[in-house]
Amino acid sequence: MTVNVSVSLSNTASRGGLFVVEVYFSQQLSRYARFQRMLAGFVKVAVPANGEANATVSVSFADMAHFDPIAKTMFLESGTYTFFVCTSSDAASCAKANTHDVVIPQTYTGL
């Protein structure tokens, strides 16, 4: 299973360039200690001069999973996950306006 995060990019410069789109995630309520924001995936996109491009980052459930040392398997808890679309991990880049909540209704094991 995956979550796809898509974004449109616009370049107003007179020269084309490569842009990195990073997607971070956090879990709103978890039984386990986790980092506030974790890298889920990224993609480098070429955007032409005075042009636009679309980018999609596919995040698999396995990339978001925890390791359960008792069951000795990876699992993903059910709950609400917030995805941040950023250009870097700094707080200004991951402003609240660039977030999307996704509800994962069940726990997945054996990832």
Summary of the structure (lengths in Angstrom):
residues: 111
radius of gyration: 16.0
end to end distance: 9.7
largest distance: 56.4
contacts: 296
relative contact order: 0.28
helix: 6%
strand: 56%
